[in-house]
């Protein structure tokens, strides 16, 4: 397995892949690598947990976090688990995003030079569409839950 603390990428490469807030994440990733610690705080991930991951095109991670959050808050009614998920996301989101970026950039590096830029634009950046769809699904799920349980 590749040691993410030893991953070698150009600041410009990361900034192009991340697109929105590229400089911010380049600096965060360098801090993670220089300190050799995966913990660095991210307020967006803390406040919006699964939605932040979906916005950053980490769909599987985002959906898993949303599912656990919905389950813990509505089914087992565990406030402490919801807080634990938010804190976990706040602490480790940048590290998880670094791994995501590194994996995607490693895949893209194998492509022909004329294909790389288009693939970076396609796989990188953010997804407002994914975020909007997830918010709509959350409201639909909440509506179904309220309808089925009769709890308002």
Buried (B, 14 or more C-beta within 10 A) or exposed (E): EEEBBEBEBEBEBBBBBBEEBBEEBBBBBBEBBEEEEBEBEBEBBBEBBBBBBBBBBBEEBBBEBBEBBBEBBBEEEBEEBBEEBBEBBBBBBBBBBBBBBBBBBEEBEEEEEEEBEEBBEEBBBBBEEBBEEBEEEBEEBEEEEEEEEEEE
